Amino acid sequence: MGKQILYAGIILLILGFVFWLGIGPLIAFSAVTALNASLVLVGATLSWIGIIFIPIGIILTIVGAIVAPKTVYNYNYPYQPTQQPSYYPPPVQPVYQNLPPKFCQNCGSKINGYCKFCPECGNKII
């Protein structure tokens, strides 16, 4: 609701300035040059409508700017978090624990896992 009020206020402001400074004087000036009294009245009326639209647009824009943040971010939304499963599977053991032990070709020390170098002598494991 707040956004609609804000947008309506902005539209009224734009229309007010267009009528007051644009269309109204243009019609009135062209009517004066053509000596047409009814068009002068139309131009003057449009200018006055623009003058009336501007304060209404200002008020609606201010009200919309105050109300809009409260409607966009509604913190009272009934959000229910998803429930966690009651059963968790057992952790998977890493593959390298099930490998048979290797031995270093240089020093003969036992090497577990996926080591690329011997922890004792630093030799590269093939």
Residue, then its C-alpha position, 0 to 999 in steps of 0.5 A: m500500500g505504501k508503494q502505491i501511495l508513493y507512486a501516486g504522489i510522484i505521478l501527481l507531482i509530475l502531472g502538476f508541473v506539466f499542467w502548470l508550466g507546460i500544457g496550460p500556458l502553451i494552450a493559453f498562449s496559443a489561444v491568446t495569439a488566436l484570440n480564442a477566449s474559450l481556449v484561454l479559459v482551458g489553458a488557465t484551468l489546466s494551470w490551476i489543476g496543475i497548481i492543485f496537483i503539486p501539494i497533493g502530490i507532495i503530501l502523498t509522496i511524503v506519506g508513501a515514503i513513510v508507509a512504504p518501508k513498513t509494508v515492504y519489510n513485514y517482520n510479523y510474517p508467520y515464518q516457520p523454519t523447516q524442521q531438522p531431520s531427527y536421524y543423522p547418518p553416521p560420518v563417512q570415514p575417509v578412504y585413505q584410512n582403509l588403504p594398506p600401509k606403504f613403505c618408503q623406498n629410501c628409509g623404509s619407514k611406514i607411510n599411511g594415506y596419500c602422502k606424496f613425500c616420506p615424513e621421515c626423509g622427505n623422499k618422493i613416494i612413487 
